[in-house]
Structures are given as structure tokens and as C-alpha cells.
Amino acid sequence: MFGSATLDERGVRPGTMAAGQVHLGGAREDLAVDGVTVTLMTVVSGVEVDVLRCDVSAGFTLAAGRSRAIPFEQPLPWETPFTHFAGEHLPAVSVRLRTTVTVAGKPVDVGVTPVTVHPTGGQWLVLDTLRRQGWTFPRCEVRQGTVPGVRQTDPFLQWFECEGPDAGGPLRLTFVANPVGVDVLLAPAGTDGGPDGQRGLAVRHDDDALDVLALLEDLFRPVPARR
């Protein structure tokens, strides 16, 4: 038996509705299926973890030699890491859909499909503004962690190491998205993510008129050294 989950759109964004289909087939005899689930997974600190589970079908019989397509629709969590920026894949960031079929009470993973996730409007606005000013992003990872005082549901953070056009040292830029916008946190690269030396701003997803450059210039003023 084989199975896979595909999305109707080639790319999705956090907070939007992800619609797709689960395709099943290859059964050599009639198969009584108890249920079908799709699980959204990402890699956090080198370990793949489940972010969201969606039950897409209750029990049915899959006839031998026949295939079946089961539609599903599920909102993506706002904190889903994005895997692409400006047409480029972020190598260390992975989001996948795992299809699981339960037969006779036993769940069996039958397929895994990579998912392309684009940044939210607020995330794009910040990164694109920096990119146009000559900043580069040599590293991006998703790591375990939380930020005190920031609206956060999942215990992980997506961060970028940023290198500017001047001679200053690299900085770490962290995103935590929510239904309204995204919290942008800045700290010297190599810090442990704690509050010392960390600064932040909030950017709404739909605020295209926001002068992000002015906010970032203020945010990027030299951060006091940690003691």
C-alpha cells in the first residue's frame, strides 16, 4: 500500500488554510481502514518533531487495486517555520507532511511529502528590507526555546544569523509570528537567546506602509556588551 499528501498550492504561508488531498492505493486485497491522518513536521535542533496533526478521514474500505483521494483542509500554525525566502530554499529548515493510515488499530506511516512554506507578510517585510540594504543571511535554523514576554505557542524559534555591509559583528534575528504580526528579536550572534542584550520590535503582517528601515536602524544601534 502506498500513500502521500499533496497540497493544492505549491507554497503556503503560516496562518493560512492549507488544502490538499491524501492519495491512497496499492492494496492487494480489500483493506478496512480505521482512519487517515496527516501530520505536519519540522526539524527543531536537529530532531524532527510533530507540529500539527489532522484527522482527514474516518473508517472506510479501500478496494484491492483501487486508489482513493481524500480532501483535507487545515489552518497552518502561525509559528510554522518558513522554508523559502526570495525564491531560495533555506537549507537547514524543513517542513514535511507525514501520511498515516490506521488498519486494525495499528498506525502505519505510508508517505512523507516536503512542504514549501513562505514567510508571512511581516517576516518578508523585515528580511527584504535588510536584504535591500546589503545584509546577508548565512545561517538559518529552528531551535528549541521560548522568549519571556512574547506571545508564543510552540517551544521553538526560527532565527537567522545576519551579516551587515559594515564592519560590525554578526547578529541573530529571531522571528515569533502570531495572528496579528511578528515579533522581531535582535541579539549579538552567539548569545544563548536570553533577555540580556536582546532588543525587539513588532511588525503587523498587513502593514505595508510601515517604515521598517527606520525601525531597524534604531534597533540595530550598538547593543551593549553582556556582563
Contacts in CASP RR format, 6 or more apart in sequence:
PFRMAT RR
TARGET T0000
AUTHOR 0000-0000-0000
METHOD contacts of the structure
MODEL  1
MFGSATLDERGVRPGTMAAGQVHLGGAREDLAVDGVTVTLMTVVSGVEVD
VLRCDVSAGFTLAAGRSRAIPFEQPLPWETPFTHFAGEHLPAVSVRLRTT
VTVAGKPVDVGVTPVTVHPTGGQWLVLDTLRRQGWTFPRCEVRQGTVPGV
RQTDPFLQWFECEGPDAGGPLRLTFVANPVGVDVLLAPAGTDGGPDGQRG
LAVRHDDDALDVLALLEDLFRPVPARR
1 24 0 8 1.000
1 25 0 8 1.000
1 26 0 8 1.000
1 27 0 8 1.000
1 31 0 8 1.000
1 62 0 8 1.000
1 101 0 8 1.000
1 108 0 8 1.000
1 110 0 8 1.000
2 24 0 8 1.000
2 25 0 8 1.000
2 26 0 8 1.000
2 110 0 8 1.000
2 111 0 8 1.000
3 22 0 8 1.000
3 23 0 8 1.000
3 24 0 8 1.000
3 25 0 8 1.000
3 99 0 8 1.000
3 101 0 8 1.000
3 110 0 8 1.000
3 111 0 8 1.000
4 22 0 8 1.000
4 23 0 8 1.000
4 99 0 8 1.000
4 110 0 8 1.000
4 111 0 8 1.000
4 112 0 8 1.000
4 113 0 8 1.000
5 20 0 8 1.000
5 21 0 8 1.000
5 22 0 8 1.000
5 23 0 8 1.000
5 38 0 8 1.000
5 72 0 8 1.000
5 97 0 8 1.000
5 98 0 8 1.000
5 99 0 8 1.000
5 111 0 8 1.000
5 113 0 8 1.000
6 20 0 8 1.000
6 21 0 8 1.000
6 23 0 8 1.000
6 113 0 8 1.000
7 18 0 8 1.000
7 19 0 8 1.000
7 20 0 8 1.000
7 97 0 8 1.000
7 115 0 8 1.000
8 19 0 8 1.000
8 20 0 8 1.000
8 21 0 8 1.000
9 18 0 8 1.000
9 19 0 8 1.000
10 116 0 8 1.000
11 115 0 8 1.000
11 116 0 8 1.000
11 117 0 8 1.000
11 118 0 8 1.000
12 18 0 8 1.000
12 76 0 8 1.000
12 115 0 8 1.000
12 116 0 8 1.000
12 117 0 8 1.000
12 118 0 8 1.000
13 76 0 8 1.000
13 82 0 8 1.000
13 117 0 8 1.000
13 118 0 8 1.000
13 119 0 8 1.000
13 120 0 8 1.000
13 121 0 8 1.000
14 76 0 8 1.000
14 77 0 8 1.000
14 78 0 8 1.000
14 79 0 8 1.000
14 80 0 8 1.000
14 82 0 8 1.000
14 117 0 8 1.000
14 119 0 8 1.000
14 120 0 8 1.000
14 177 0 8 1.000
15 75 0 8 1.000
15 76 0 8 1.000
15 77 0 8 1.000
15 78 0 8 1.000
15 80 0 8 1.000
15 120 0 8 1.000
15 177 0 8 1.000
15 179 0 8 1.000
16 75 0 8 1.000
16 76 0 8 1.000
17 73 0 8 1.000
17 74 0 8 1.000
17 75 0 8 1.000
17 76 0 8 1.000
18 73 0 8 1.000
18 74 0 8 1.000
18 75 0 8 1.000
18 76 0 8 1.000
19 71 0 8 1.000
19 72 0 8 1.000
19 73 0 8 1.000
20 71 0 8 1.000
20 72 0 8 1.000
20 73 0 8 1.000
21 69 0 8 1.000
21 70 0 8 1.000
21 71 0 8 1.000
21 72 0 8 1.000
22 36 0 8 1.000
22 38 0 8 1.000
22 56 0 8 1.000
22 57 0 8 1.000
22 69 0 8 1.000
22 70 0 8 1.000
22 72 0 8 1.000
22 99 0 8 1.000
23 67 0 8 1.000
23 68 0 8 1.000
23 69 0 8 1.000
24 33 0 8 1.000
24 36 0 8 1.000
24 62 0 8 1.000
24 67 0 8 1.000
24 68 0 8 1.000
24 69 0 8 1.000
24 70 0 8 1.000
24 101 0 8 1.000
24 110 0 8 1.000
25 62 0 8 1.000
25 65 0 8 1.000
25 66 0 8 1.000
25 67 0 8 1.000
25 68 0 8 1.000
26 65 0 8 1.000
26 67 0 8 1.000
27 62 0 8 1.000
27 63 0 8 1.000
27 64 0 8 1.000
27 65 0 8 1.000
27 66 0 8 1.000
28 64 0 8 1.000
28 65 0 8 1.000
29 64 0 8 1.000
30 61 0 8 1.000
30 62 0 8 1.000
30 63 0 8 1.000
30 64 0 8 1.000
31 61 0 8 1.000
31 62 0 8 1.000
31 64 0 8 1.000
31 103 0 8 1.000
32 59 0 8 1.000
32 61 0 8 1.000
32 103 0 8 1.000
32 104 0 8 1.000
33 57 0 8 1.000
33 59 0 8 1.000
33 60 0 8 1.000
33 61 0 8 1.000
33 62 0 8 1.000
33 101 0 8 1.000
33 102 0 8 1.000
33 103 0 8 1.000
34 59 0 8 1.000
34 102 0 8 1.000
34 103 0 8 1.000
34 104 0 8 1.000
34 105 0 8 1.000
35 55 0 8 1.000
35 57 0 8 1.000
35 58 0 8 1.000
35 59 0 8 1.000
35 60 0 8 1.000
35 101 0 8 1.000
35 102 0 8 1.000
36 55 0 8 1.000
36 56 0 8 1.000
36 57 0 8 1.000
36 70 0 8 1.000
36 99 0 8 1.000
36 100 0 8 1.000
36 101 0 8 1.000
36 102 0 8 1.000
37 53 0 8 1.000
37 54 0 8 1.000
37 55 0 8 1.000
37 56 0 8 1.000
37 99 0 8 1.000
37 100 0 8 1.000
37 102 0 8 1.000
37 107 0 8 1.000
38 53 0 8 1.000
38 54 0 8 1.000
38 56 0 8 1.000
38 72 0 8 1.000
38 74 0 8 1.000
38 97 0 8 1.000
38 98 0 8 1.000
38 99 0 8 1.000
38 100 0 8 1.000
39 50 0 8 1.000
39 52 0 8 1.000
39 53 0 8 1.000
39 54 0 8 1.000
39 97 0 8 1.000
39 98 0 8 1.000
39 100 0 8 1.000
40 50 0 8 1.000
40 51 0 8 1.000
40 52 0 8 1.000
40 53 0 8 1.000
40 54 0 8 1.000
40 76 0 8 1.000
40 77 0 8 1.000
40 80 0 8 1.000
40 95 0 8 1.000
40 96 0 8 1.000
40 97 0 8 1.000
40 115 0 8 1.000
41 48 0 8 1.000
41 49 0 8 1.000
41 50 0 8 1.000
41 51 0 8 1.000
41 95 0 8 1.000
41 96 0 8 1.000
41 97 0 8 1.000
41 98 0 8 1.000
42 48 0 8 1.000
42 49 0 8 1.000
42 51 0 8 1.000
42 80 0 8 1.000
42 81 0 8 1.000
42 93 0 8 1.000
42 94 0 8 1.000
42 95 0 8 1.000
42 96 0 8 1.000
42 142 0 8 1.000
42 156 0 8 1.000
43 49 0 8 1.000
43 92 0 8 1.000
43 93 0 8 1.000
43 94 0 8 1.000
43 142 0 8 1.000
44 142 0 8 1.000
44 143 0 8 1.000
44 144 0 8 1.000
44 156 0 8 1.000
45 141 0 8 1.000
45 142 0 8 1.000
45 143 0 8 1.000
45 144 0 8 1.000
45 156 0 8 1.000
48 94 0 8 1.000
48 96 0 8 1.000
49 156 0 8 1.000
51 77 0 8 1.000
51 80 0 8 1.000
51 154 0 8 1.000
52 74 0 8 1.000
52 76 0 8 1.000
52 77 0 8 1.000
54 72 0 8 1.000
54 74 0 8 1.000
56 70 0 8 1.000
56 71 0 8 1.000
56 72 0 8 1.000
57 70 0 8 1.000
60 68 0 8 1.000
62 68 0 8 1.000
76 117 0 8 1.000
77 153 0 8 1.000
77 154 0 8 1.000
78 120 0 8 1.000
78 153 0 8 1.000
78 177 0 8 1.000
78 178 0 8 1.000
78 179 0 8 1.000
79 152 0 8 1.000
79 153 0 8 1.000
79 154 0 8 1.000
79 156 0 8 1.000
79 176 0 8 1.000
79 177 0 8 1.000
79 178 0 8 1.000
80 95 0 8 1.000
80 117 0 8 1.000
81 93 0 8 1.000
81 95 0 8 1.000
81 117 0 8 1.000
81 142 0 8 1.000
81 156 0 8 1.000
81 158 0 8 1.000
82 90 0 8 1.000
82 93 0 8 1.000
82 117 0 8 1.000
82 118 0 8 1.000
82 119 0 8 1.000
82 120 0 8 1.000
82 123 0 8 1.000
82 158 0 8 1.000
83 89 0 8 1.000
83 90 0 8 1.000
83 93 0 8 1.000
83 94 0 8 1.000
83 95 0 8 1.000
83 115 0 8 1.000
83 116 0 8 1.000
83 117 0 8 1.000
84 90 0 8 1.000
84 116 0 8 1.000
84 117 0 8 1.000
84 118 0 8 1.000
85 118 0 8 1.000
85 119 0 8 1.000
85 124 0 8 1.000
85 127 0 8 1.000
85 137 0 8 1.000
86 127 0 8 1.000
86 128 0 8 1.000
86 131 0 8 1.000
90 140 0 8 1.000
92 139 0 8 1.000
92 140 0 8 1.000
92 141 0 8 1.000
92 142 0 8 1.000
93 140 0 8 1.000
93 141 0 8 1.000
93 142 0 8 1.000
93 158 0 8 1.000
94 114 0 8 1.000
95 114 0 8 1.000
95 115 0 8 1.000
95 117 0 8 1.000
96 112 0 8 1.000
96 113 0 8 1.000
96 114 0 8 1.000
96 115 0 8 1.000
97 112 0 8 1.000
97 113 0 8 1.000
97 115 0 8 1.000
98 109 0 8 1.000
98 111 0 8 1.000
98 112 0 8 1.000
99 109 0 8 1.000
99 110 0 8 1.000
99 111 0 8 1.000
99 112 0 8 1.000
99 113 0 8 1.000
100 107 0 8 1.000
100 108 0 8 1.000
100 109 0 8 1.000
100 110 0 8 1.000
101 107 0 8 1.000
101 108 0 8 1.000
101 110 0 8 1.000
102 108 0 8 1.000
118 124 0 8 1.000
119 127 0 8 1.000
120 177 0 8 1.000
120 181 0 8 1.000
120 182 0 8 1.000
120 205 0 8 1.000
121 182 0 8 1.000
121 205 0 8 1.000
121 206 0 8 1.000
122 177 0 8 1.000
122 181 0 8 1.000
122 182 0 8 1.000
122 203 0 8 1.000
122 204 0 8 1.000
122 205 0 8 1.000
122 207 0 8 1.000
123 175 0 8 1.000
123 177 0 8 1.000
123 182 0 8 1.000
125 203 0 8 1.000
125 207 0 8 1.000
125 208 0 8 1.000
125 210 0 8 1.000
125 212 0 8 1.000
126 173 0 8 1.000
126 175 0 8 1.000
126 182 0 8 1.000
126 184 0 8 1.000
126 203 0 8 1.000
126 212 0 8 1.000
126 216 0 8 1.000
127 137 0 8 1.000
127 160 0 8 1.000
129 212 0 8 1.000
129 213 0 8 1.000
129 216 0 8 1.000
130 137 0 8 1.000
130 162 0 8 1.000
130 173 0 8 1.000
130 216 0 8 1.000
131 137 0 8 1.000
133 164 0 8 1.000
133 165 0 8 1.000
133 213 0 8 1.000
134 164 0 8 1.000
134 165 0 8 1.000
135 162 0 8 1.000
135 163 0 8 1.000
135 164 0 8 1.000
135 165 0 8 1.000
136 162 0 8 1.000
136 163 0 8 1.000
136 164 0 8 1.000
137 160 0 8 1.000
137 161 0 8 1.000
137 162 0 8 1.000
137 163 0 8 1.000
138 161 0 8 1.000
138 163 0 8 1.000
139 160 0 8 1.000
139 161 0 8 1.000
140 158 0 8 1.000
140 159 0 8 1.000
140 160 0 8 1.000
140 161 0 8 1.000
141 158 0 8 1.000
141 159 0 8 1.000
142 156 0 8 1.000
142 157 0 8 1.000
142 158 0 8 1.000
142 159 0 8 1.000
143 156 0 8 1.000
143 157 0 8 1.000
143 159 0 8 1.000
144 155 0 8 1.000
144 156 0 8 1.000
144 157 0 8 1.000
145 155 0 8 1.000
145 156 0 8 1.000
145 157 0 8 1.000
145 193 0 8 1.000
146 152 0 8 1.000
146 155 0 8 1.000
146 157 0 8 1.000
147 157 0 8 1.000
147 174 0 8 1.000
147 176 0 8 1.000
147 183 0 8 1.000
147 185 0 8 1.000
147 193 0 8 1.000
147 194 0 8 1.000
147 198 0 8 1.000
148 195 0 8 1.000
150 176 0 8 1.000
150 183 0 8 1.000
150 185 0 8 1.000
151 176 0 8 1.000
151 178 0 8 1.000
151 183 0 8 1.000
152 176 0 8 1.000
152 178 0 8 1.000
157 174 0 8 1.000
157 175 0 8 1.000
157 176 0 8 1.000
158 174 0 8 1.000
158 175 0 8 1.000
159 172 0 8 1.000
159 173 0 8 1.000
159 174 0 8 1.000
159 175 0 8 1.000
160 172 0 8 1.000
160 173 0 8 1.000
160 174 0 8 1.000
161 170 0 8 1.000
161 171 0 8 1.000
161 172 0 8 1.000
161 173 0 8 1.000
161 189 0 8 1.000
162 170 0 8 1.000
162 171 0 8 1.000
162 172 0 8 1.000
162 173 0 8 1.000
162 189 0 8 1.000
163 169 0 8 1.000
163 170 0 8 1.000
164 170 0 8 1.000
169 188 0 8 1.000
169 189 0 8 1.000
170 188 0 8 1.000
170 189 0 8 1.000
171 186 0 8 1.000
171 187 0 8 1.000
171 188 0 8 1.000
171 189 0 8 1.000
171 220 0 8 1.000
171 223 0 8 1.000
172 186 0 8 1.000
172 187 0 8 1.000
172 188 0 8 1.000
172 189 0 8 1.000
172 190 0 8 1.000
172 191 0 8 1.000
172 193 0 8 1.000
173 184 0 8 1.000
173 185 0 8 1.000
173 186 0 8 1.000
174 184 0 8 1.000
174 185 0 8 1.000
174 186 0 8 1.000
174 187 0 8 1.000
174 193 0 8 1.000
175 182 0 8 1.000
175 183 0 8 1.000
175 184 0 8 1.000
175 185 0 8 1.000
176 182 0 8 1.000
176 183 0 8 1.000
176 185 0 8 1.000
177 183 0 8 1.000
180 204 0 8 1.000
180 205 0 8 1.000
181 202 0 8 1.000
181 203 0 8 1.000
181 204 0 8 1.000
181 205 0 8 1.000
182 202 0 8 1.000
182 203 0 8 1.000
182 205 0 8 1.000
183 200 0 8 1.000
183 201 0 8 1.000
183 202 0 8 1.000
184 200 0 8 1.000
184 201 0 8 1.000
184 202 0 8 1.000
184 203 0 8 1.000
184 219 0 8 1.000
185 198 0 8 1.000
185 199 0 8 1.000
185 200 0 8 1.000
186 198 0 8 1.000
186 199 0 8 1.000
186 200 0 8 1.000
186 219 0 8 1.000
186 220 0 8 1.000
186 223 0 8 1.000
187 193 0 8 1.000
187 194 0 8 1.000
187 197 0 8 1.000
187 198 0 8 1.000
187 199 0 8 1.000
187 223 0 8 1.000
188 197 0 8 1.000
188 223 0 8 1.000
188 226 0 8 1.000
191 197 0 8 1.000
191 198 0 8 1.000
191 226 0 8 1.000
196 226 0 8 1.000
197 223 0 8 1.000
197 224 0 8 1.000
197 226 0 8 1.000
199 219 0 8 1.000
199 223 0 8 1.000
200 219 0 8 1.000
201 215 0 8 1.000
201 216 0 8 1.000
201 219 0 8 1.000
203 210 0 8 1.000
203 212 0 8 1.000
203 215 0 8 1.000
204 210 0 8 1.000
END
